Amino acid sequence: MTTHTAPIPSVAAAPRRVATSGLVMAVASALAFSASGPFIKPLLEAGWSLGAALLVRMSLAGLILSPALVRALRRERGFIRRHGFIIVAFGLTAVAGCQLFYFAAMQRMPVAVALLIQYVAPVLLVLWVWLRSRRAPSKLVVGGSVLAMGGLVLVVDLTGARFDLLGTLLALGAAVCAAGYFAIAERAGDRMPPLALAAGGLIVGAALVGVLMLAGVLPFHAPAVTVELAGMTLPWYVPLGWVGAVGTTLGYALGVMAVPRTGARLASFVGLSEVLFTLMVAWLVLGEAPAPIQFAGGALILTGVVLVRLDAAAAEPGAAQVVPGLPTGSIPIVPAAEAPAPPAPVPATRAQLRAAAAAALSAPARPAP
């Protein structure tokens, strides 16, 4: 019996395309976020308060993404009842909490130390999955985590760093909120439109910052100043408009769309590239050239991300398995079973032949018609 093969569509092609598009979105999100610090820093030095800059940044981005939220409200009845909690949680942690904790920690310790502690978020996600599933991470994930964190130590300058307990706790709060950003975005990916989540979270975050300023917890100063960027003198609304309309809007929009495609763990490690992009933007805009050791740290971070990506690729569901002797992407076709041939007649014995002859002689003759 022979078998034939017929081509079938690859079940792994679609997931791989989705993961690749998510990876591109995650990198683009990190690039968009990286412009925030170098563009806001001159405003803060010129007299703007942090609360005022955050309020304008979140409000502008939330306004730009608000049509997605309005569209979701119109299409789904009871949208707020079903998704209101997760939107508020995203706004309080991923939007407002992460930034408020980080900048509060930055006031008590060097910026590099606060940044380093905040970016342990990927490691926190690895530990959380380990505790929840009781399955130890693979060697690729452990190795990627060690390399990425080691590279981060080299990228940030820890010269003259000092320890502050409250500042450390605040920075850890920022790390937890950053981990919550990826966890919530991944969980909400199958339940609601990602852009609606980003828009609602930004609006909630802006509302929280506004309440804190009205209560006097955060100061509000927004003078009409000019700043120096890339050798140009620009009015205050140019850098702030860029941060709100481009950096924050694209950063959150692409980020929440990328996480469901890549998974929270891989997206969090790709998010470490924001540190590298920030160094490049600060170099171009503020003239702050990175040191050679920071380039080495960036190479370690990228190597760690690649290792985590390799682990994610190995664990992708639907990966095709090659069977020896069969072409890739084919299955064997077995023809329908044919009807069995009748058995061959068994030769009669001599005794059977004599009995048949005797019976024929003893039988009466049939009359002629």
C-alpha positions in Angstrom: 0.0 0.0 0.0 1.4 3.4 -0.9 0.8 6.8 0.8 0.7 10.3 -0.7 1.2 13.6 1.0 -0.9 16.8 0.7 0.2 20.3 1.8 -1.5 21.9 4.8 -1.2 25.5 6.1 1.5 26.0 8.8 -0.1 26.3 12.2 3.0 28.0 13.6 3.2 30.7 10.9 0.4 33.0 12.3 1.7 32.9 15.9 5.2 33.7 14.7 4.0 36.7 12.6 2.0 38.0 15.6 5.1 37.6 17.9 7.3 39.4 15.4 4.9 42.3 15.0 4.6 42.5 18.8 8.4 42.7 19.1 8.6 45.5 16.6 5.8 47.4 18.5 7.6 46.9 21.8 10.8 48.3 20.5 9.0 51.3 18.9 7.2 51.8 22.3 10.5 51.9 24.1 11.9 54.4 21.5 8.9 56.6 22.0 9.1 56.6 25.8 12.8 57.4 25.6 12.2 60.9 24.4 10.3 61.9 27.6 13.2 62.4 30.0 15.5 64.4 27.7 12.7 66.7 26.6 11.1 67.3 30.0 14.4 67.8 31.8 15.0 71.3 30.4 11.4 72.3 31.4 12.0 71.2 35.0 15.3 73.1 35.1 13.5 76.2 33.7 10.9 76.3 36.5 8.2 73.8 35.6 7.0 71.5 38.4 6.9 67.8 37.9 3.2 67.6 38.6 2.4 70.2 35.9 4.5 68.4 33.3 2.9 65.1 34.1 -0.6 66.5 34.0 -0.1 68.0 30.6 1.6 64.9 29.3 -1.0 62.5 30.5 -4.0 64.7 29.6 -2.8 65.3 26.0 -2.1 61.6 25.4 -5.4 60.6 26.9 -7.2 63.1 24.7 -5.6 61.9 21.6 -6.4 58.2 22.4 -9.9 59.0 23.7 -11.7 58.1 20.4 -10.8 54.5 21.0 -12.3 54.6 24.4 -15.5 56.3 23.1 -15.8 53.7 20.4 -15.5 50.8 22.9 -18.2 52.4 25.1 -20.5 52.6 22.2 -20.0 49.1 20.9 -20.2 47.3 24.2 -23.0 47.9 26.7 -21.8 47.7 30.3 -18.2 48.4 29.2 -17.4 50.4 32.4 -19.0 47.7 34.6 -17.0 44.9 33.0 -13.7 46.7 32.5 -13.8 49.7 34.8 -11.7 48.0 37.6 -8.8 47.0 35.3 -8.8 50.5 33.6 -8.5 52.2 37.0 -5.8 49.7 38.1 -3.9 50.4 35.0 -4.2 54.2 35.5 -3.2 54.1 39.1 -0.2 51.8 38.7 1.1 51.7 35.1 0.5 55.4 34.4 0.5 57.5 37.5 2.1 55.2 40.2 5.2 54.3 38.2 6.1 57.9 37.5 5.2 59.3 40.9 7.1 56.6 42.8 10.1 57.0 40.5 10.4 60.8 40.7 9.8 60.6 44.5 12.7 58.1 44.8 14.8 60.3 42.6 14.5 63.2 45.1 16.1 60.9 47.8 18.8 59.1 45.8 20.8 59.5 42.6 18.8 59.2 39.4 20.9 56.2 38.3 20.1 54.2 41.4 16.4 54.9 41.2 16.4 54.0 37.5 18.3 50.7 38.2 15.8 49.7 40.9 12.8 50.5 38.8 14.0 48.4 35.9 14.2 45.2 37.9 10.5 44.9 36.8 11.4 42.1 34.3 13.0 40.1 37.1 9.9 40.6 39.3 7.7 39.2 36.5 10.0 36.1 36.2 9.8 35.6 40.0 6.0 36.0 39.9 5.5 33.5 37.2 7.8 31.1 39.1 5.8 31.4 42.3 2.5 31.2 40.5 3.2 28.2 38.3 5.8 26.6 40.6 8.0 26.0 37.5 11.5 27.3 37.6 12.5 29.5 34.7 14.6 28.0 32.0 18.4 28.5 31.7 17.9 30.9 28.8 15.6 33.1 31.0 17.9 33.0 34.0 21.0 33.8 31.8 19.1 36.6 30.0 18.0 38.1 33.3 21.6 38.1 34.7 23.1 39.6 31.5 20.3 42.2 31.2 20.6 43.3 34.8 24.4 43.4 34.6 24.3 45.5 31.5 21.8 47.8 33.2 24.3 48.3 36.1 26.9 49.4 33.5 24.6 51.7 31.6 23.5 53.7 34.7 26.3 55.5 36.5 26.5 54.4 40.1 29.4 56.7 41.0 28.9 58.3 44.4 25.7 56.3 45.0 24.4 56.3 48.5 21.8 54.1 50.1 18.5 55.5 51.4 15.8 53.1 52.8 12.8 55.2 51.9 14.1 56.0 48.5 14.8 52.3 47.9 11.2 51.5 48.9 9.8 54.2 46.6 11.9 52.9 43.7 10.7 49.3 44.4 7.2 50.7 44.3 8.0 52.1 40.8 9.3 48.6 39.8 6.1 46.9 41.0 4.0 49.4 39.1 6.1 48.9 36.0 5.6 45.1 36.3 1.9 45.8 36.7 1.9 47.7 33.4 3.0 44.5 31.5 0.9 42.1 33.6 -2.3 44.2 33.2 -1.8 44.8 29.5 -1.3 41.1 28.9 -4.4 40.1 30.9 -6.6 42.7 29.3 -5.4 41.9 25.7 -8.2 39.3 25.1 -10.9 41.2 27.0 -10.9 44.7 25.7 -9.4 46.9 22.9 -5.8 47.8 23.9 -6.2 51.4 22.9 -9.2 51.8 25.1 -7.2 50.5 28.0 -4.4 53.0 27.3 -6.8 55.9 26.9 -8.7 55.1 30.1 -5.5 54.6 32.0 -4.1 57.9 30.9 -7.3 59.7 31.8 -7.3 58.1 35.3 -3.7 58.9 35.8 -4.2 62.5 34.8 -7.2 62.8 37.2 -5.1 61.4 40.1 -2.2 63.9 39.4 -4.8 66.7 39.2 -6.3 65.7 42.6 -2.9 65.6 44.2 -2.1 69.1 43.0 -5.5 70.4 44.2 -4.8 68.9 47.6 -1.4 70.5 47.7 0.6 67.3 47.7 2.2 68.1 44.3 3.1 71.7 43.5 1.9 73.3 40.2 4.3 75.7 38.4 4.0 76.2 34.6 5.8 79.4 33.6 6.0 80.4 29.9 9.7 79.7 29.4 12.0 78.8 26.5 14.3 75.9 26.5 17.5 74.8 24.6 17.2 71.6 22.7 19.7 70.4 20.0 21.1 73.9 19.8 17.7 75.5 19.2 15.7 77.8 21.4 12.1 76.5 21.6 9.0 77.7 23.5 7.8 75.4 26.3 4.9 73.9 24.4 7.1 72.4 21.7 9.0 69.8 23.9 6.0 69.2 26.1 3.7 68.8 23.0 6.2 66.3 21.6 6.3 64.3 24.8 2.6 64.2 25.1 1.5 63.8 21.5 4.3 61.5 20.3 6.3 60.0 23.2 3.5 59.3 25.6 0.7 58.6 23.1 2.8 56.2 20.9 4.6 54.8 23.9 1.4 53.6 25.6 -0.5 52.8 22.4 2.2 50.6 21.0 3.1 49.1 24.3 -0.4 47.8 25.2 -0.7 46.4 21.7 2.7 44.7 21.9 2.3 42.9 25.2 -0.5 40.6 24.3 1.4 39.5 21.2 4.8 38.9 22.9 3.8 38.1 26.4 4.5 40.2 29.5 7.9 38.7 30.2 9.5 39.2 26.8 7.9 42.7 26.5 9.4 43.7 29.9 12.9 42.7 28.8 12.5 44.5 25.5 11.4 47.6 27.5 14.9 47.7 28.9 16.0 49.1 25.6 14.3 52.3 26.6 17.4 53.0 28.7 19.6 52.7 25.7 17.4 54.9 23.5 17.3 57.5 26.3 21.1 57.6 26.2 21.0 58.1 22.5 18.3 60.8 22.6 20.1 62.7 25.4 23.3 62.5 23.3 21.6 64.0 20.3 19.3 66.6 22.1 21.3 67.5 25.2 24.8 66.7 24.1 25.3 64.2 26.9 27.7 61.6 25.3 27.6 58.1 26.8 30.8 56.6 28.2 32.3 53.5 26.6 31.3 51.3 29.5 27.7 52.3 28.9 27.9 51.0 25.3 29.2 47.7 26.8 26.3 47.6 29.2 23.9 48.2 26.3 25.4 45.2 24.5 24.8 43.0 27.6 21.2 44.2 27.8 20.6 43.3 24.1 22.2 39.9 24.6 19.9 39.2 27.6 16.9 40.2 25.5 17.9 37.9 22.7 18.2 35.0 25.2 14.8 35.6 26.6 13.4 35.9 23.0 15.0 32.5 22.2 13.2 30.9 25.1 9.9 32.5 24.0 10.4 31.2 20.5 11.1 27.7 21.8 7.9 27.7 23.9 5.6 29.1 21.1 2.6 26.8 20.8 1.8 25.2 17.5 5.4 24.7 16.4 5.5 22.2 13.6 7.4 19.0 14.2 9.3 17.4 11.3 8.6 13.7 10.8 11.4 11.9 9.0 10.4 10.8 5.5 7.7 13.4 5.1 8.0 16.8 3.5 7.6 19.7 5.8 4.1 21.0 6.0 2.4 17.7 4.8 0.4 14.9 6.2 0.2 11.3 4.9 -3.0 10.4 3.0 -3.8 6.7 3.2 -6.2 5.4 0.4 -9.4 3.8 1.5 -9.1 0.1 2.2 -10.1 -2.1 -0.8 -12.7 -4.9 -0.5 -11.0 -8.2 0.4 -10.8 -10.7 -2.4 -12.9 -13.9 -2.1 -10.9 -16.9 -0.7 -9.6 -19.4 -3.2 -11.6 -22.7 -3.5 -10.3 -25.6 -1.5 -9.8 -28.8 -3.6 -12.3 -31.6 -2.8 -11.0 -34.8 -1.3 -11.5 -38.3 -3.0 -14.1 -39.3 -0.4 -16.1 -36.1 -1.2 -16.0 -36.9 -4.9 -17.3 -40.5 -4.5 -20.1 -39.3 -2.3 -21.1 -36.7 -4.8 -21.1 -39.3 -7.7 -23.3 -41.7 -5.7 -25.8 -39.0 -4.9 -26.0 -38.1 -8.6 -26.7 -41.7 -9.7 -29.4 -42.3 -7.1 -31.3 -39.1 -8.0 -34.4 -39.6 -10.2 -34.1 -38.4 -13.8 -35.9 -35.1 -14.7 -38.6 -35.5 -17.2 -38.1 -33.9 -20.6 -40.1 -30.8 -21.1 
